[in-house]
Amino acid sequence: MYELRVHSLRKYFKTQLLALGVQPDYVDYMVGHTVDIYHDIQMKGVEFLRNIYAGSDLSIKPKTRVSKIDALKGIIRAWGLNPEQILTREALTQGAAVYTSPNDL
């Protein structure tokens, strides 16, 4: 086991934000370092930095994984359809209706 220290949390925070694509000057400002554009960042306000942090989706907890079926249901919902009607066992076992001519209708 590792000993958890404040410096470890700061290092984790900085490393993860940089890996997620946040600008290094913003990350340095967030961890309390004085940067060249300190006043420019400070003038943008706290809400600006909060939005950058929230947009990075940084979390200490592991991300929940979605099963393939749930992901498929999400795609079907995004298309505006009902996944429960489409993904029923009956619908999957029935063959598709194929019409070769207008008389077959």
C-alpha positions in Angstrom: 0.0 0.0 0.0 1.1 3.5 -0.7 1.1 6.2 1.9 -1.4 8.9 0.8 -0.2 12.4 1.0 -1.4 15.8 -0.1 1.4 16.0 -2.7 0.3 12.7 -4.1 -3.3 14.0 -4.6 -2.0 17.2 -6.2 0.3 15.2 -8.5 -2.6 12.8 -9.5 -4.9 15.8 -10.1 -2.3 17.5 -12.3 -1.3 14.4 -14.3 -4.9 13.4 -15.0 -6.0 16.8 -16.1 -3.1 17.2 -18.4 -3.8 13.7 -19.8 -7.4 14.8 -20.4 -6.3 17.7 -22.5 -6.6 20.7 -20.1 -4.2 23.5 -20.8 -1.1 23.3 -18.6 -1.4 27.0 -17.5 -4.9 26.3 -16.2 -3.8 23.2 -14.4 -0.9 24.9 -12.7 -3.2 27.7 -11.6 -5.7 25.2 -10.2 -3.0 23.5 -8.1 -1.8 26.9 -6.8 1.3 27.6 -8.8 2.0 31.1 -10.1 2.0 31.1 -13.8 3.1 33.7 -16.4 -0.5 34.5 -17.3 -1.7 34.5 -13.7 -3.8 37.6 -13.9 -5.4 36.6 -17.2 -6.6 33.4 -15.7 -7.7 35.0 -12.5 -9.7 37.6 -14.5 -11.7 34.8 -16.2 -13.2 33.9 -12.8 -13.8 30.8 -10.8 -16.8 29.7 -12.9 -14.6 29.5 -16.0 -12.2 27.2 -14.3 -15.0 25.1 -12.8 -16.4 24.6 -16.2 -13.0 23.5 -17.5 -12.7 21.0 -14.6 -16.3 19.7 -15.0 -15.7 19.3 -18.8 -12.6 17.2 -18.2 -14.8 14.6 -16.4 -12.0 13.8 -13.9 -13.0 11.3 -11.2 -11.1 9.3 -8.6 -13.7 6.5 -8.8 -13.5 4.1 -11.8 -15.9 4.8 -14.6 -18.9 2.5 -14.8 -18.8 0.3 -17.8 -21.9 -0.1 -19.9 -22.8 -3.6 -21.2 -23.1 -4.0 -25.0 -26.8 -4.5 -24.8 -27.2 -1.2 -22.8 -25.0 0.6 -25.3 -27.1 -0.7 -28.1 -30.3 0.4 -26.4 -28.8 3.8 -26.0 -28.1 4.0 -29.7 -31.6 2.9 -30.6 -33.1 5.6 -28.2 -30.9 8.2 -29.8 -32.5 7.3 -33.1 -35.9 8.0 -31.6 -37.1 4.4 -31.4 -38.2 2.1 -28.6 -35.5 -0.5 -27.9 -37.9 -2.8 -26.0 -39.9 -3.2 -29.2 -36.9 -3.7 -31.4 -34.8 -6.0 -29.2 -37.5 -8.6 -28.2 -36.7 -12.2 -28.7 -39.8 -12.6 -31.0 -38.5 -9.8 -33.3 -35.1 -11.4 -33.5 -36.4 -14.9 -34.3 -38.9 -13.8 -37.0 -37.6 -13.6 -40.5 -37.7 -10.3 -42.3 -40.7 -9.9 -44.7 -39.4 -9.7 -48.2 -41.6 -8.6 -51.1 -40.5 -9.4 -54.6 -43.4 -7.7 -56.4 -46.4 -5.4 -55.6 -48.7 -8.5 -55.9 -47.0 -10.1 -52.8 -48.2 -7.2 -50.6 
